[in-house]
Amino acid sequence: MKKRSQRAVQAVGLFTASAMLLSGCAGFGGGSAEDEGSLTFTAWGSEAEEAEFRDLISQFEAENEGVSVKLNLVPYDQMFSNIDAQLSAGNAPDVFRVDYGNLGVYSSQGQLLDLSDAFSADEIAEFTPAMWEAVSFEGTPYGVPHQTDVSALLVNTKMLADAGIDTASLPQTQEDAWSWEEFGDVATQLRASLPENQYPFVYNWQLAGAARWLSWLFQADGTFTDGSKATIDSAEGERALEFTKSFFDQGWVPPASSTKGTVYADSLFTEGTAAMTFAGSFLVPDIDYLTKFDWTALPMPRDERGATDLGGNALVASKDSNNPELAAEFLKFMVSEEAMAQFCAATNELPTRTALSGDAIEFAVRPDIMPVFVDQAATIEPSDVKQLTSPVMAAVNTALQDQLEAAFVGGQSTTETLANLSAAIEEAAN
C-alpha cells in the first residue's frame, strides 16, 4: 500500500470550506445522462474504493438489463468547486459523492433529489438513526449514508507496558471505556515514564480537523448550537475546554500538536513520538503498513456519555437528474446490506446499517481491531449529527481552529475562548 494513499483521497471528519468558488468542469465528463437507461456518477476514491465502485456498478448493471452507469473519478480537491459549477449550469451528474460536512450546503439549497418516496419506514429503521439524520435536512432525506469513519484510540502496547500499565486489561468495549479521569491517570503514568522527547498521546485536530474537538464537548453532554443560537458557552463547554487545555498544561501532548499543527497525529504515533493517538478508521491500513511495533485500538474515553467525530461520505442524486427514479434505485442498491458489507470490507470503512455492527464484516486489514471502530460509531447521536451537518459548520471549524489554538498554546482564558466561539457561531448562523 502506498504511504498516505488513503489520506490523499479522503476528507473524512474534516469540515472543509463548503462555500466553494465556481470553476470550470474540465475533466468531469459531463452532467446528467440523456439516455433513459443511463446514469452518470462522480466521486473521488482510493484505489480500493475505485475497484469496489466499479465492481458494484457492474453488479447493478447486470441486475438491470439495459442500464449503464458511467463512473467519473476526480481528485477530492476539485470535487465540489466543479459540482457547484455543474449544478449552477444545470448539468450536474445524476449521482455524486459528498462528505457529511458538505452535505448540508446542498440539501439546504434544494439542489438534491428528495428520497422520501424511495425508502419505507421499515427500510429507514435498518440504518443507525444518527447516520440517517446525517443525510436528512429538516426531516427529509436527500441522500443515503454510504459509509462512515470515526476516531478511536490507538495505543503502542509496548510503550504502555514499559510504563507499568496492564495491557492485558485494556478497555475493548464502550461499557468498559476509560473515563476522562482514568484516561488522565494513564497519561500521567506515561508522562512519568517517557523521556522528555516522547509524549503520552496526540489528538487528531490538526490540519482542518479542529471540529474533532467537539467529540469532547459531546462526551461532556454539551452542545454548540440548538439550530438558532450558540449553546457552547455552558458548564459542559467549560468542562470540555478545561480538560483539553490540560493536555498541554500537563505535557501530555507535543506542544506543536494543537489545532494549527502541521503534522498529522498518526505520523507522531507511527514514528514513536507518542504512545497513543486518536485516529480515524480509514487510516488503519496506512498505520498497519508503517508501524514496526505492536499496537491495538481502544474505545475513546467517556465522560457523561461516549462520543466521537463524524466522518465518511454520503451518496446523493441531483434534483435535476434526467433519470430520478433510476438514480434512486442505484442509491438504494449501493447501500443495500450486501453492497455495503462488500464495500466496507475491502476499504476498511465503517457501515451505517445496524445489521452490520460489531464483527459482522470481515475487514481486509486488521479485522481484529475494526469492531472497536464499528462500536465507536454507535456513540454518535442524531443530535450530534444535526449540529455537525449544519450549513454553518465550515465557519464553526475555522473559529474552533483559531480559538482553541489561542486557548491551548496562547494563554487565552476559558471564559474568553467560549465567548469568542459563541460569537462566531452566532455570526455564522445569522
KELUMBA-876966 format. One line per field, with one value per residue (C-alpha): residue in one letter; residue number from 0; x, y, z. Coordinates in Angstrom, 3 decimals, padded with zeros to 6 digits. Layout:
! residues N
r <- A,...
k <- NUM,...
x <- X,...
y <- Y,...
z <- Z,...
END
This chain:
! residues 430
r <- M,K,K,R,S,Q,R,A,V,Q,A,V,G,L,F,T,A,S,A,M,L,L,S,G,C,A,G,F,G,G,G,S,A,E,D,E,G,S,L,T,F,T,A,W,G,S,E,A,E,E,A,E,F,R,D,L,I,S,Q,F,E,A,E,N,E,G,V,S,V,K,L,N,L,V,P,Y,D,Q,M,F,S,N,I,D,A,Q,L,S,A,G,N,A,P,D,V,F,R,V,D,Y,G,N,L,G,V,Y,S,S,Q,G,Q,L,L,D,L,S,D,A,F,S,A,D,E,I,A,E,F,T,P,A,M,W,E,A,V,S,F,E,G,T,P,Y,G,V,P,H,Q,T,D,V,S,A,L,L,V,N,T,K,M,L,A,D,A,G,I,D,T,A,S,L,P,Q,T,Q,E,D,A,W,S,W,E,E,F,G,D,V,A,T,Q,L,R,A,S,L,P,E,N,Q,Y,P,F,V,Y,N,W,Q,L,A,G,A,A,R,W,L,S,W,L,F,Q,A,D,G,T,F,T,D,G,S,K,A,T,I,D,S,A,E,G,E,R,A,L,E,F,T,K,S,F,F,D,Q,G,W,V,P,P,A,S,S,T,K,G,T,V,Y,A,D,S,L,F,T,E,G,T,A,A,M,T,F,A,G,S,F,L,V,P,D,I,D,Y,L,T,K,F,D,W,T,A,L,P,M,P,R,D,E,R,G,A,T,D,L,G,G,N,A,L,V,A,S,K,D,S,N,N,P,E,L,A,A,E,F,L,K,F,M,V,S,E,E,A,M,A,Q,F,C,A,A,T,N,E,L,P,T,R,T,A,L,S,G,D,A,I,E,F,A,V,R,P,D,I,M,P,V,F,V,D,Q,A,A,T,I,E,P,S,D,V,K,Q,L,T,S,P,V,M,A,A,V,N,T,A,L,Q,D,Q,L,E,A,A,F,V,G,G,Q,S,T,T,E,T,L,A,N,L,S,A,A,I,E,E,A,A,N
k <- 0,1,2,3,4,5,6,7,8,9,10,11,12,13,14,15,16,17,18,19,20,21,22,23,24,25,26,27,28,29,30,31,32,33,34,35,36,37,38,39,40,41,42,43,44,45,46,47,48,49,50,51,52,53,54,55,56,57,58,59,60,61,62,63,64,65,66,67,68,69,70,71,72,73,74,75,76,77,78,79,80,81,82,83,84,85,86,87,88,89,90,91,92,93,94,95,96,97,98,99,100,101,102,103,104,105,106,107,108,109,110,111,112,113,114,115,116,117,118,119,120,121,122,123,124,125,126,127,128,129,130,131,132,133,134,135,136,137,138,139,140,141,142,143,144,145,146,147,148,149,150,151,152,153,154,155,156,157,158,159,160,161,162,163,164,165,166,167,168,169,170,171,172,173,174,175,176,177,178,179,180,181,182,183,184,185,186,187,188,189,190,191,192,193,194,195,196,197,198,199,200,201,202,203,204,205,206,207,208,209,210,211,212,213,214,215,216,217,218,219,220,221,222,223,224,225,226,227,228,229,230,231,232,233,234,235,236,237,238,239,240,241,242,243,244,245,246,247,248,249,250,251,252,253,254,255,256,257,258,259,260,261,262,263,264,265,266,267,268,269,270,271,272,273,274,275,276,277,278,279,280,281,282,283,284,285,286,287,288,289,290,291,292,293,294,295,296,297,298,299,300,301,302,303,304,305,306,307,308,309,310,311,312,313,314,315,316,317,318,319,320,321,322,323,324,325,326,327,328,329,330,331,332,333,334,335,336,337,338,339,340,341,342,343,344,345,346,347,348,349,350,351,352,353,354,355,356,357,358,359,360,361,362,363,364,365,366,367,368,369,370,371,372,373,374,375,376,377,378,379,380,381,382,383,384,385,386,387,388,389,390,391,392,393,394,395,396,397,398,399,400,401,402,403,404,405,406,407,408,409,410,411,412,413,414,415,416,417,418,419,420,421,422,423,424,425,426,427,428,429
x <- 000.000,001.293,002.086,-000.772,-002.830,-005.990,-005.499,-004.716,-008.173,-010.473,-011.786,-013.345,-014.277,-012.733,-015.252,-013.786,-014.910,-018.314,-018.684,-016.622,-015.843,-017.362,-014.832,-014.696,-015.774,-012.861,-012.298,-015.660,-017.171,-020.413,-023.602,-026.836,-027.220,-029.773,-030.181,-033.210,-031.214,-028.013,-026.613,-023.507,-021.778,-018.995,-016.822,-013.303,-011.726,-008.691,-007.586,-009.586,-012.664,-012.419,-012.235,-015.333,-017.271,-016.588,-017.460,-020.728,-021.647,-021.122,-023.411,-026.109,-025.912,-026.132,-029.248,-030.864,-030.753,-030.107,-028.860,-025.405,-023.640,-020.674,-018.207,-016.125,-013.378,-011.842,-009.434,-011.133,-009.695,-011.510,-014.712,-017.025,-015.935,-016.778,-020.006,-021.042,-020.397,-022.307,-025.274,-025.337,-025.215,-027.883,-025.638,-024.644,-024.052,-027.065,-025.328,-022.326,-020.401,-020.347,-018.833,-021.270,-019.671,-020.584,-023.914,-025.924,-024.949,-026.556,-029.592,-030.434,-030.345,-032.772,-030.203,-030.654,-033.267,-035.790,-035.651,-038.686,-040.610,-037.656,-037.447,-040.204,-040.207,-039.031,-036.153,-035.106,-035.066,-032.354,-029.858,-028.459,-030.596,-027.575,-026.455,-029.952,-030.020,-026.726,-028.402,-031.557,-032.423,-035.460,-036.634,-036.287,-033.641,-031.539,-029.017,-028.010,-025.372,-022.903,-020.254,-018.780,-015.435,-014.795,-011.863,-010.815,-007.730,-004.696,-002.022,001.549,001.259,004.988,005.214,002.254,003.662,007.052,005.237,003.716,000.245,-001.513,-002.043,-003.982,-006.890,-007.161,-010.758,-012.253,-015.927,-017.966,-019.048,-015.508,-014.064,-011.816,-013.443,-011.757,-010.199,-008.890,-007.508,-005.787,-004.267,-002.857,-001.438,000.137,001.734,003.096,004.433,006.391,007.860,008.648,011.711,011.232,011.005,008.174,004.580,001.648,-000.644,-001.544,-005.023,-006.061,-007.399,-004.664,-004.938,-008.632,-009.645,-010.445,-014.079,-012.903,-012.631,-016.426,-016.190,-015.044,-017.922,-020.405,-018.795,-019.453,-023.079,-022.743,-023.851,-022.575,-025.815,-029.520,-030.019,-030.860,-028.319,-024.986,-025.019,-021.287,-020.785,-022.023,-020.878,-020.343,-018.341,-016.208,-015.561,-014.553,-012.287,-010.604,-009.924,-008.468,-006.366,-004.829,-003.360,-000.876,-000.571,000.382,002.761,000.653,000.805,003.529,003.390,003.192,000.267,-002.509,-005.249,-002.834,-000.211,001.187,001.995,-000.710,-001.287,-000.899,002.555,003.726,002.348,003.938,007.341,007.188,006.905,003.538,002.448,-001.183,-003.052,-006.609,-007.065,-009.799,-010.543,-009.704,-006.051,-005.783,-004.290,-001.629,-000.752,-000.572,001.793,004.052,004.387,007.063,005.607,002.547,-000.485,-004.177,-007.340,-009.359,-012.634,-012.357,-012.647,-016.134,-017.454,-021.215,-021.508,-019.470,-018.916,-016.629,-016.266,-018.404,-016.515,-017.387,-019.494,-022.999,-024.192,-026.732,-028.664,-029.105,-032.638,-032.417,-031.372,-032.968,-033.474,-034.542,-036.203,-033.184,-030.868,-032.868,-032.713,-028.942,-028.571,-030.675,-028.542,-025.288,-026.438,-028.033,-026.685,-024.711,-023.211,-022.318,-020.677,-018.604,-017.519,-016.628,-014.769,-012.496,-011.887,-011.763,-014.592,-017.479,-021.057,-024.154,-026.570,-027.433,-027.206,-023.514,-022.482,-019.702,-017.730,-020.333,-017.863,-014.549,-012.344,-009.388,-006.893,-006.679,-010.065,-009.090,-009.418,-012.050,-015.019,-013.773,-014.317,-017.675,-018.908,-017.406,-019.512,-022.622,-021.820,-022.726,-026.191,-028.683,-028.416,-024.643,-025.154,-027.767,-025.199,-022.245,-024.035,-025.296,-024.534,-022.557,-020.003,-017.271,-017.324,-017.539,-014.481,-012.469,-013.492,-012.548,-009.139,-008.392,-009.899,-008.638,-005.144,-005.344,-006.548,-004.183,-000.901,-001.667,-002.804,-006.337,-008.749,-011.561,-014.101,-012.815,-012.471,-016.057,-017.358,-015.465,-016.681,-020.243,-020.000,-018.555,-021.333,-023.996,-022.463,-022.323,-025.946,-027.291
y <- 000.000,003.455,005.764,008.237,006.605,006.834,010.346,011.755,011.000,011.121,014.056,012.191,014.082,017.270,020.031,021.724,025.037,024.497,027.818,026.889,029.245,028.232,026.885,025.073,021.468,020.199,016.508,015.863,014.039,015.958,016.094,014.124,011.348,011.891,008.189,006.827,003.887,005.703,007.435,009.483,009.045,011.387,010.561,010.626,007.496,005.449,002.515,000.157,002.375,002.679,-001.093,-001.550,001.218,-000.422,-003.893,-002.771,-000.780,-003.937,-005.843,-003.152,-003.147,-006.952,-006.864,-004.136,-005.034,-002.072,000.180,001.733,003.800,005.940,006.487,009.674,009.673,013.046,014.463,015.451,018.965,019.590,017.815,020.436,023.511,021.551,020.137,023.681,024.871,021.954,022.454,026.133,025.287,022.594,019.732,018.073,014.307,012.179,010.844,012.095,011.501,014.119,014.146,014.737,018.068,019.496,017.716,020.323,023.017,021.168,019.782,023.156,024.850,022.480,021.029,017.337,014.703,014.116,010.399,010.300,008.016,005.689,004.317,002.932,003.459,-000.137,000.399,003.611,001.734,-000.553,002.333,003.785,006.810,009.115,008.256,008.654,012.073,012.805,012.634,014.491,018.168,019.287,015.676,014.974,012.530,013.946,011.129,007.746,007.141,005.110,004.666,006.446,006.884,007.679,008.071,005.655,005.484,003.608,002.512,001.266,-001.705,-001.922,001.727,001.238,-001.951,-000.305,002.379,-000.274,-000.193,-003.561,-004.136,-007.347,-005.380,-002.501,-001.486,-003.010,-002.039,001.077,-000.386,-000.511,002.547,004.749,007.722,011.079,010.713,007.200,008.400,011.253,008.781,006.715,009.853,010.910,007.472,007.587,011.123,009.987,007.022,008.510,010.577,014.290,013.968,011.432,012.052,010.072,010.806,013.121,014.204,014.459,018.028,019.343,020.414,021.370,018.793,021.261,020.131,016.871,018.800,018.662,014.975,016.099,018.569,015.832,013.451,016.083,016.040,019.536,021.101,024.007,025.093,024.389,025.393,029.020,030.148,029.157,026.894,026.252,028.796,026.425,024.348,021.431,023.612,024.828,021.257,020.074,023.055,022.871,019.144,019.511,022.524,020.230,018.112,020.929,022.129,018.624,017.942,015.015,016.032,017.593,021.413,021.807,019.384,021.917,022.776,024.707,021.977,020.920,017.271,014.628,012.946,009.437,010.335,011.102,007.734,005.676,007.289,006.538,010.113,009.410,006.276,006.757,008.597,009.346,008.290,007.586,004.072,004.988,005.320,001.760,000.358,003.086,002.763,-001.019,-000.662,001.913,000.623,-001.816,-002.274,-003.936,-001.700,-002.050,000.068,001.091,002.995,006.728,007.900,008.686,011.366,011.733,009.676,008.268,010.254,010.523,012.530,012.152,011.189,009.406,010.091,010.005,009.358,011.813,012.424,015.749,017.150,017.809,014.286,013.148,009.728,010.385,007.005,005.123,007.327,006.494,002.772,002.987,004.729,002.052,-000.661,000.969,000.957,-002.492,-004.781,-006.917,-003.992,-002.085,-005.132,-005.715,-002.070,-001.632,-004.944,-004.053,-000.409,-000.624,001.888,001.590,000.519,002.556,-000.379,-001.813,-005.400,-004.842,-003.899,-005.440,-008.112,-008.734,-007.574,-009.308,-006.289,-006.609,-005.026,-005.589,-007.297,-007.842,-004.144,-002.890,-003.879,-001.224,001.411,-000.047,000.095,003.574,004.812,003.847,006.559,009.265,010.538,012.145,015.406,015.415,014.832,017.564,020.053,018.636,018.695,022.244,024.601,026.771,024.057,025.470,028.741,026.887,024.821,027.948,029.523,026.354,026.277,029.882,029.918,026.521,027.423,030.607,028.639,025.687,027.451,031.171,031.530,032.688,032.082,029.557,032.344,034.368,031.311,030.180,033.722,034.079,030.702,031.597,034.881,033.128,030.525,033.216,035.187,032.117,031.247,034.726
z <- 000.000,-000.854,002.010,002.644,-000.103,001.977,003.361,-000.044,-001.370,001.637,003.614,006.455,009.538,008.247,007.856,004.831,003.416,001.896,000.130,-002.914,-005.795,-009.107,-011.559,-014.845,-015.219,-017.262,-016.743,-015.124,-018.070,-018.495,-016.485,-016.324,-018.820,-021.581,-022.285,-020.455,-019.095,-018.205,-015.139,-014.506,-011.143,-009.968,-006.966,-005.612,-004.225,-003.278,-005.392,-003.185,-003.376,-007.147,-007.514,-005.352,-007.098,-010.451,-009.228,-007.640,-010.750,-012.811,-010.437,-010.693,-014.480,-014.562,-012.389,-014.522,-018.193,-020.483,-017.681,-017.705,-015.052,-016.086,-013.232,-013.245,-010.609,-009.786,-007.170,-003.920,-004.036,-007.336,-006.448,-005.031,-006.982,-010.134,-008.708,-007.752,-011.293,-012.794,-010.502,-011.419,-015.123,-014.842,-015.987,-012.729,-012.644,-011.794,-008.684,-006.761,-003.562,-000.795,002.688,005.536,006.404,002.992,002.530,004.431,001.948,-000.953,000.869,002.414,-001.007,-002.696,-005.094,-004.293,-005.058,-002.268,-001.456,000.842,-001.524,-002.093,001.463,003.651,007.411,007.871,005.434,007.194,010.503,009.119,009.308,012.516,013.464,013.594,010.080,008.662,010.321,008.562,005.136,006.175,006.213,008.175,008.293,004.554,003.256,000.436,000.169,001.515,004.231,002.212,004.914,007.886,009.564,013.206,015.546,018.256,020.468,019.136,021.607,021.345,023.678,024.428,025.480,027.790,029.246,029.816,031.815,034.076,032.535,032.431,028.717,029.374,030.808,028.346,027.586,024.457,024.597,025.227,028.562,029.939,028.164,030.296,031.964,031.467,034.899,034.129,030.812,032.630,035.092,032.215,030.586,033.877,034.307,030.777,031.245,034.302,032.397,028.989,028.075,027.510,023.719,023.822,024.833,026.255,023.301,020.439,019.373,015.710,015.458,013.154,009.515,009.219,011.830,014.632,014.652,016.196,019.480,019.555,020.489,023.955,024.165,023.270,025.768,028.436,027.208,025.777,022.507,020.443,018.770,019.002,015.392,016.075,018.668,020.159,023.220,023.640,026.432,029.104,032.064,029.689,027.299,030.199,031.377,027.902,027.287,030.686,030.263,026.768,027.832,030.457,027.649,027.043,030.632,031.797,028.920,027.755,024.077,021.914,022.209,018.426,018.036,018.592,016.092,013.881,013.957,010.594,011.348,011.365,014.728,013.314,011.972,015.516,016.566,013.789,014.347,018.091,019.366,021.021,022.883,021.910,019.178,018.246,014.625,012.119,010.964,007.378,008.456,009.768,006.514,006.364,010.055,009.793,006.825,008.502,012.053,013.195,016.689,018.191,018.538,019.144,019.182,022.230,022.555,023.101,026.716,028.058,030.371,030.733,027.539,024.711,021.535,018.528,015.334,012.229,009.116,005.927,002.903,001.521,-001.997,-003.396,-006.594,-008.338,-008.170,-011.922,-012.850,-016.108,-014.528,-010.919,-010.382,-011.703,-009.633,-006.507,-007.326,-007.759,-004.404,-002.716,-004.284,-003.131,000.497,000.436,003.133,000.691,-001.218,001.944,003.518,000.388,000.074,003.742,003.994,001.098,002.037,005.861,006.120,008.531,007.799,008.590,008.802,012.197,010.898,010.141,013.675,015.747,013.887,011.166,008.484,007.771,007.089,004.746,007.170,010.937,011.348,014.986,015.863,013.435,015.669,018.133,015.436,014.411,018.006,018.479,015.556,017.521,020.084,017.560,018.395,015.984,017.929,017.302,013.609,013.288,014.558,012.631,009.259,009.686,006.754,009.224,010.027,007.775,009.718,013.031,012.139,011.350,014.650,016.548,014.907,015.884,019.363,020.512,019.356,021.421,024.451,024.206,023.445,023.534,027.131,026.306,029.185,029.074,029.595,026.645,024.414,024.960,024.497,021.226,019.975,020.874,018.970,015.896,015.895,016.221,013.344,011.095,011.834,011.015
END
